[in-house]
Amino acid sequence: MSTPQGPVTIIGAGPAGLCLARYLQLHSVPCVVYEREESAEARGQGGTLDLHEESGLLTLREIGLLDDARAMMRPEGEAMRVFDKSGKAWIDESPEKSSFFPERPEIDRGMLRDLLLGSLEPGTIQWNHGVGSTRVIDNDTYEVTFLDGTSITTNILIGADGTFSRVRPLLHSTKPTYNGISLYDMLIPESSMTPSIREFVGSGMCIVLGDGKAFIPQMNSAGKCKVYAELKCDEKWLEQNKLPETGKREWINKLYPGWTKGVEECIMAVDESTITPRRLYAFDSKFRWSSDLSGVTIMGDAAHAMAPSGEGVNQAMKDALELGQTLVAELHAPPRFASLAPFPLSFLPVTQTPCKPRIRRPDPKRLHKAIRRYERRMMERVAPEMWTSEELYKCWFGPDAAKTFKGLFKWLMIWGVWDMVVGTLWRPLRGLWA
Ligand SMILES: Cc1cc2nc3c(=O)[nH]c(=O)nc-3n(C[C@H](O)[C@H](O)[C@H](O)COP(=O)(O)OP(=O)(O)OC[C@H]3O[C@@H](n4cnc5c(N)ncnc54)[C@H](O)[C@@H]3O)c2cc1C
């Protein structure tokens, strides 16, 4: 039996879903978020994220959380150094050295999530509600069935449920594909951070490249260090090469024979219980879709999963902002004519206390048009970032990786300046005909 649901149903309490929920609630639009995890504490939220002015930071500003987030940010986390496997340094950048560019402060993923969760009305998140499937009942009504067999119906359904979205099949049948990279996601606790590991990693991120592999330790808050050990390999490699029950660190260390000493020191300092194998999946940057349905869409990784390149969360947050603006425009009813004074006094200005906007059921045709416009703009905005991510991974796991990355990095800096100057003029124009 399906329970009918209020105006906006969001699937997934990641950065995209939570930012959208916050935006809608700030504009008095009721919404519910269904999340697969059992509670806010069910899973560690992973590493640190750098937030960008034109996307992540802009969204936080628009949802009134930027000042609170700033108190948790680490500007020094922007530093980046790149070595080859012998330990030769190819890039050594710090925020002071590249002060010409806008800031990109780092924030722990868990802190960002807690901030967003704390900003929502009580009861907004329905934990332990993993979605099993979705289906169209008619052109603007959708049924969402949860893993426990219960279901709801809704007229506005938003998929913010990550790379393996269960909402996306309503819009198209393309799935993200394995991008050839698997990794071990690990953590060094603060108590195991020796002076030489600190020296090797620096205050931000350190990338060591060679032999179709990457080793990426990344400082998090409170002196912890996230470590990604990444390999170019077949999709089944992780299953075929299972980690042993004991001696996981030694086993992973053998994947980096003869690499600079800092790599071994980091691996041996990792807390074994944190080692999590992962595979990376991505959409092709040229992929586009279109749908005839009204009232359903996707955002964040559900819409444009890409290999991690520092953009995923920023684009997901920008999607939430743009979709929030689209939905609010369609769901707010125009204000009623308020003056009760007789003519001609009714034309005199009246002082009105701001009142809660009325929420209306949107016209399906108008909503369809507005949502498709949001999707077209999103695809245009994200495609260059997806392309950059593809090039980055080709470079990191190709021959002479550190040297080639230095060249690509310079090119990206030049592109960054060009984009800052020309993009400021070009983007609003492009938006007009998207
Ligand atoms: C190893 C790694 C490192 C990364 N590093 C960075 C980085 O440094 N910078 C950066 O910008 N990006 C990074 N990313 C990418 C970034 O994590 C994503 O782009 C971002 O989290 C997307 O946000 P989202 O809300 O769209 O999806 P997600 O963060 O994936 O959130 C989806 C939510 O939906 C829930 N969910 C999933 N399926 C269901 C279901 N069936 N029913 C109900 N709920 C469901 C999930 O539990 C989750 O809470 C990294 C990704 C990985 C894998």
The ligand as a Gaussian input file, in Angstrom:
#p B3LYP/6-31G(d) Opt

LIG

0 1
 C       37.315000       7.887000      -2.714000
 C       36.587000       9.134000      -3.087000
 C       37.161000      10.379000      -2.824000
 C       36.507000      11.556000      -3.201000
 N       37.101000      12.757000      -2.964000
 C       36.489000      13.895000      -3.363000
 C       37.085000      15.168000      -3.147000
 O       38.174000      15.270000      -2.590000
 N       36.417000      16.270000      -3.574000
 C       35.195000      16.185000      -4.195000
 O       34.618000      17.212000      -4.570000
 N       34.604000      15.002000      -4.404000
 C       35.216000      13.865000      -4.010000
 N       34.622000      12.665000      -4.235000
 C       33.324000      12.653000      -4.907000
 C       32.230000      13.059000      -3.935000
 O       32.284000      12.198000      -2.825000
 C       30.866000      12.970000      -4.613000
 O       30.896000      13.643000      -5.841000
 C       29.776000      13.600000      -3.732000
 O       29.719000      12.956000      -2.490000
 C       28.433000      13.504000      -4.441000
 O       27.405000      13.837000      -3.546000
 P       25.947000      13.199000      -3.717000
 O       25.132000      13.778000      -2.633000
 O       25.509000      13.351000      -5.121000
 O       26.146000      11.626000      -3.526000
 P       26.665000      10.784000      -2.273000
 O       27.636000      11.552000      -1.472000
 O       27.093000       9.479000      -2.839000
 O       25.364000      10.584000      -1.381000
 C       24.330000       9.714000      -1.769000
 C       23.496000       9.382000      -0.547000
 O       22.414000       8.560000      -0.977000
 C       22.330000       7.414000      -0.150000
 N       21.785000       6.316000      -0.962000
 C       22.409000       5.622000      -1.940000
 N       21.591000       4.711000      -2.471000
 C       20.411000       4.825000      -1.815000
 C       19.171000       4.148000      -1.910000
 N       18.983000       3.152000      -2.788000
 N       18.166000       4.527000      -1.085000
 C       18.332000       5.543000      -0.188000
 N       19.496000       6.207000      -0.044000
 C       20.520000       5.856000      -0.855000
 C       23.750000       7.150000       0.321000
 O       23.787000       6.388000       1.514000
 C       24.265000       8.583000       0.507000
 O       23.976000       9.078000       1.782000
 C       35.245000      11.486000      -3.850000
 C       34.651000      10.241000      -4.094000
 C       35.317000       9.075000      -3.721000
 C       34.688000       7.738000      -4.027000

